[in-house]
Amino acid sequence: KMAGSRQDDGQTSTGRSPGRKRRTVSYSASSEFTDLVSAKLALIEDELGRQAGADTPFVAEAANHIISAGGKRFRPLLVVLCSQFGHEADEADLVRAAVVVELTHVASLYHDDVMDEASKRRGAPSANLRWGNSVAIMVGDYLFSKASLAVAELGVDFVRLQARTFSRLVQGQIAETRGPSQGEDPLAHYLKVVADKTGSLIATSAVFGAMVSHASAENVTALEQFGEDIGEVFQLADDLIDVTSTATGKTPGTDLREKVPTLPTLLLRASGDPADAELKKMLDADLSDDAVLADVLEQLRANHVIEEARAEIQRRADRARTHLAPLPDGEAKQALDALCDEVVSRSS
């Protein structure tokens, strides 16, 4: 739960998963650049499976459960793209850096599903449903340990950043679990949770890419700011997808049913429009019945807060794009610019 999202179960447009067809970058780019990015992501995918290996077949199977199901691989993609803003990166370090952030993310999903009592992840039965909560938690811990071993090989600066990121992930999870303090603005609290739980690791992905290529301090700063903002957009878009889309591997309305606050519901609760009063009451009702949940979803999708949420997500994506200005022009910069639109379009 700490580093990921409840909807982080779609398929990436790049990379390769075991048993799946190789995919190519989805944005417009030269064939040379597309091939370069896809080749790096294929190496990362192979190394992910290797790193999730274990001394016993059972642990190896459980540790690869989420990895082998695929995923967007958004964080490794950022590592690869952001490695283009310095000198040519050592390939082994690049792959290792990408594996560290993805292992950290995947490990958090095992814990996420336990805390959410989830039954599905990326369209397949969740690890906690298949093997129980205790095994799922320990497998998550195992993958965290593998990420720690890998990052240690990159050097103390990488270890320090990984530790700081993990601290933010944990604090964000605690904040979400406890909820806003008395008198605290619920929307501000939610946005801080989004920044810590998702923005932090995506920002680290961007910085890791810059660091393995020994990019300039100015470029590192720009990429960190971009990563933080696009990471928040990524999560806000996923939270909106929970309401607006049925094309994911999970049941729509999961957050509504679990009473998890998200941008559209928080905007609704803050609305002073008397016409929203009945829908607010429905959000607080028992939504365990599928028909009741479907009715609430239908009404929420037609409410003004959906367009307001989309506008806020677009505003933040536009802000993320401004951080790219000082970076040198080229296909990597164009790809990051395109990501701003792709992340937003997922929630449209």
Secondary structure, DSSP 8 states (H G I E B T S, - for coil): --SS-TTTTS--SSB--TTS--B---S---HHHHHHHHHHHHHHHHHHHHHT--SSHHHHHHHTTTGGG----HHHHHHHHHGGGSS---HHHHHHHHHHHHHHHHHHHHHHHHHHT-SEETTEE-HHHHH-HHHHHHHHHHHHHHHHHHHHTT-HHHHHHHHHHHHHHHHHHHHHHH---TT--HHHHHHHHHIIIIIHHHHHHHHHHHHHTT--HHHHHHHHHHHHHHHHHHHHHHHHHHHH---SSS-TTHHHHTT---HHHHHHHH---GGGHHHHHHHHS---SHHHHHHHHHHHHTSHHHHHHHHHHHHHHHHHHHTTTTS--SHHHHHHHHHHHHHHHTT-
